[in-house]
Amino acid sequence: MLNFIARRIFQSIFVMLAVGFIAFAMFRYVGDPINNLVGQDTTLAQRAKLKQELGLNDPFFVQYARFIGNAVHGDFGVSYRQRVPVRQLIESRMPATLELSFASAIIALFLGIPMGIYTALKRRGVLSHSFMTISLIGISLPTFLTGILMILVFGVLLRWLPTFGRGEVVHFGWWSSGFFTESGWKSILMPAFTLALFQMTLIMRLVRAEMLEVMQTDFIKFARARGLPERIINFRHALKNTLVPVITITGLQLGSIIAFSIITETVFQWPGMGLLFIQSIGAVDIPVMAAYLLMIGFFFVVINLVVDLLYFAVDPRLRVQKS
Amino acid sequence: MNLPTMVKRTALVGALALSMGLGQAALAKTLHWAYQGDVNSLDPMSLNETFTLGFQNSFYEPLVTYDKDLKLTPALAVKWENPEPTKWIFHLRKGVKFHDGEPFTADDVIFSWKRSLTPGSDMKGYGAMASDVKKIDDYTVEVTTPKPNPILPRDWVFLYMMSKSWAEKNHTTEASNVKGGNNNYANLHEDGTGPFVVTSRQPDVKTTLKRFPDYWNKNMKTNVTDIVFQPITQESTRVAALISGEMDLVRPVPVQDWPRLEKVPNIQILRKPEARAVFIGFDQYRKELLYSNVKGKNPFQDKRVREAIDLTVDTNVINKKIMRGAARPLGTLIADSVNGFDDSFGKPYKTNVKLAKKLMVEAGYPKGFEVTLDCPNDRYVNDEKICQAVASMLARIGIKIDLLAQTKSKYFGKVLLQAGNKTSMYLLGWTPSSIDAENSLQNLVACRNAKTAAGQFNLGGYCNPKIDDLIAKIGVETDQAKRNNMIKQAFTMLRDDYGYLPLHQQPLSWGVRKGVKVEQRADNVLDMRYVVMP
């Protein structure tokens, strides 16, 4: 087991190095950062000097090696746009993204799984049909549009919820949390739901399909024949056997929630890392972009590791094989 | 119920809901406002960019500043004089306090000037306009300029005064540097003399300010006590925040949303031509265009081709169709709010497609030619749409435009001189930072010269030695009437030479909650001194 984890962590280093390498190879095509760093009255000579000093004239692999060399020491450089250390910048934005991802993952799981079970067991029910319809909308509407529609309805027309931002936050060391204020709760509802909608429908459809398949299998028939109550058949035998693919997908989706909350964060001006990344692209803020991409690579590796470990917990066959 | 009554009732209910929702905010006179991006830094010398400097103007002040009409008005200097061509004397205001309570004196002026010349500073250009700043007494400074400078007070409108003692105490005597280092205290903290004090700052999220009780000017128009500034990147979210009443002021508002927003009862759209002139330039210095099907020669070097283009593109149509009539069509590179503007050279060229076609035949291009037009799509108001319109107009005389519209960092990374100047035709906008025509002449019209930094944004390499002679004289002429006359001559020559395709002054487009009164400064600065809340 420990061996397995160690091997995975070792692999993750390669993943991150590769991500960084590809990122730096692409930075040459995102535009010229210098024009965003200086005003229009700055002379060409001063611009050239700044470019030289920032090392932007070096070949990309030299820039990449320098970045990795500093990153090993925990130094990710200084943001071109905000002129503060990148680490500090990302640290200040990470809580917003993680809280949003956490909230939407909870919504997606706690609505998606019950809805999936329900639609599998009561296939012909009216409620099932409406769940299926909602899920179609959830899968086909782009996040951007859902977000804007929600702002229009709950922010502009009904004025129940704030249209943007994170509300008031409470600080615990470097962590800032919106879960302890009323405005924080109000603010997170719309973005969390927008972000959760797609995942929720995905989980629901997945659980439904798996459940339907499992319900046809022999061991369920056998359980019925043994006269076990429906509740035990459904939840102890059927549901448990559907969970392995659900965990895989949920895990991978959690990664993409964190990585691709970009659109939701932009629509709601949610001050997380996704918004930071978009702003950094606009300003060609290379140090921030590089650090962000590395970190997302790291997240994916860690989430995959956790998913693999969860398999052991859920599926006894794996434990048997290993031991 | 007939329709008008219903509308009235709806409006009444809306107004009622609004006044209830915002009642508390109105008492405290807190201005909530949003812009599309955040200020990059609180350090007044880190970035010479209008939005950042305009925002900092709430807490930092220069010696001489602009009023709402961009006319010079005293700030930290009460009067100034130009006794010799290379000397300026500033008489400083007495009794001014920095936010930390220290008095403002001549030492702070000298310190601020020196700080503007430190490595991280982006205001070195302004600092270099003086070769020495001497203290005559605590409230008088004498500035020596390396060459006669007729407009130094104007040039220094964005050179803000910082406290020497505060900077020394907090180790921020050098400007914040993008490369990092220990001098970044001023990046997140301020100690100015301005009417507001920054009380908190979360970059990209929220910056709050409150009124400075010891501010020297007790006769300011504003009644705002607190300011909450939050950047909102997405246009639709920004507009939604205004309609929902969370914001008192947002800028900019997309031009295409105007007709819809005019129907919303609780908000108002403010528009006015900005001091930014938008124009199209042509590569006139390469022997052969980089992106064209004409080989062996450069069609833009032929004055007849440039004339044909200027006679074909109708800026009035662009204004009407794309800018909804809110732009101001131009025939030159400076806006009407810029010192030196004159209608004699400022009015648009008169469209004459028939003559244009004839000129194209004479120039040897009866069938026209192909050329790539570089265009940003997120820098100026409706920039990509303008380029599309220009392309379709030029098709009438056979010039086939291959439009390359891209995001501003990519665009500038292609066309600017520092990036290789790889363009044959480009759309650019320019606001002279001094709101004076000389800056536009220097940057856009003067022959390029790497040593003097002239013609740095003359991306087409236009060069007319006669205009260059005039620019040199304008730079040192201290008689304002003579100087303006020479500016007029220079721009008239440029106009007769069809050096550029001028388009218009783009419109400012701000949205405010009904009842909030602001002055729209033509340089697109929200001047807090003039904001009055209901």
Chai-1 contact restraints between the chains, C-beta under 6 A:
chainA,res_idxA,chainB,res_idxB,connection_type,confidence,min_distance_angstrom,max_distance_angstrom,comment,restraint_id
A,G31,B,S409,contact,1.0,0.0,6.0,A-B,restraint_1
A,G31,B,K410,contact,1.0,0.0,6.0,A-B,restraint_2
A,G31,B,G413,contact,1.0,0.0,6.0,A-B,restraint_3
A,D32,B,G413,contact,1.0,0.0,6.0,A-B,restraint_4
A,D32,B,A419,contact,1.0,0.0,6.0,A-B,restraint_5
A,N35,B,F412,contact,1.0,0.0,6.0,A-B,restraint_6
A,L37,B,V178,contact,1.0,0.0,6.0,A-B,restraint_7
A,V38,B,D122,contact,1.0,0.0,6.0,A-B,restraint_8
A,G39,B,N48,contact,1.0,0.0,6.0,A-B,restraint_9
A,G39,B,E49,contact,1.0,0.0,6.0,A-B,restraint_10
A,G39,B,D122,contact,1.0,0.0,6.0,A-B,restraint_11
A,D41,B,N48,contact,1.0,0.0,6.0,A-B,restraint_12
A,D41,B,G125,contact,1.0,0.0,6.0,A-B,restraint_13
A,D41,B,S433,contact,1.0,0.0,6.0,A-B,restraint_14
A,T42,B,D122,contact,1.0,0.0,6.0,A-B,restraint_15
A,T43,B,A453,contact,1.0,0.0,6.0,A-B,restraint_16
A,L44,B,L417,contact,1.0,0.0,6.0,A-B,restraint_17
A,L44,B,Q418,contact,1.0,0.0,6.0,A-B,restraint_18
A,L44,B,Q456,contact,1.0,0.0,6.0,A-B,restraint_19
A,R47,B,Q418,contact,1.0,0.0,6.0,A-B,restraint_20
A,V78,B,G180,contact,1.0,0.0,6.0,A-B,restraint_21
A,Y80,B,V178,contact,1.0,0.0,6.0,A-B,restraint_22
A,R81,B,N40,contact,1.0,0.0,6.0,A-B,restraint_23
A,Q82,B,P203,contact,1.0,0.0,6.0,A-B,restraint_24
A,R83,B,S41,contact,1.0,0.0,6.0,A-B,restraint_25
A,R83,B,S176,contact,1.0,0.0,6.0,A-B,restraint_26
A,R83,B,V178,contact,1.0,0.0,6.0,A-B,restraint_27
A,R83,B,N187,contact,1.0,0.0,6.0,A-B,restraint_28
A,I148,B,S236,contact,1.0,0.0,6.0,A-B,restraint_29
A,I151,B,A240,contact,1.0,0.0,6.0,A-B,restraint_30
A,G155,B,A240,contact,1.0,0.0,6.0,A-B,restraint_31
A,G155,B,S244,contact,1.0,0.0,6.0,A-B,restraint_32
A,V156,B,A240,contact,1.0,0.0,6.0,A-B,restraint_33
A,V156,B,I243,contact,1.0,0.0,6.0,A-B,restraint_34
A,V156,B,S244,contact,1.0,0.0,6.0,A-B,restraint_35
A,R159,B,S244,contact,1.0,0.0,6.0,A-B,restraint_36
A,T163,B,A240,contact,1.0,0.0,6.0,A-B,restraint_37
A,T163,B,A241,contact,1.0,0.0,6.0,A-B,restraint_38
A,T163,B,S244,contact,1.0,0.0,6.0,A-B,restraint_39
A,F164,B,I232,contact,1.0,0.0,6.0,A-B,restraint_40
A,F164,B,T237,contact,1.0,0.0,6.0,A-B,restraint_41
A,F164,B,A241,contact,1.0,0.0,6.0,A-B,restraint_42
A,T266,B,T233,contact,1.0,0.0,6.0,A-B,restraint_43
A,T266,B,Q234,contact,1.0,0.0,6.0,A-B,restraint_44
A,V267,B,Q234,contact,1.0,0.0,6.0,A-B,restraint_45
A,Q269,B,I232,contact,1.0,0.0,6.0,A-B,restraint_46
A,Q269,B,T237,contact,1.0,0.0,6.0,A-B,restraint_47
A,P271,B,V205,contact,1.0,0.0,6.0,A-B,restraint_48
A,V284,B,S409,contact,1.0,0.0,6.0,A-B,restraint_49
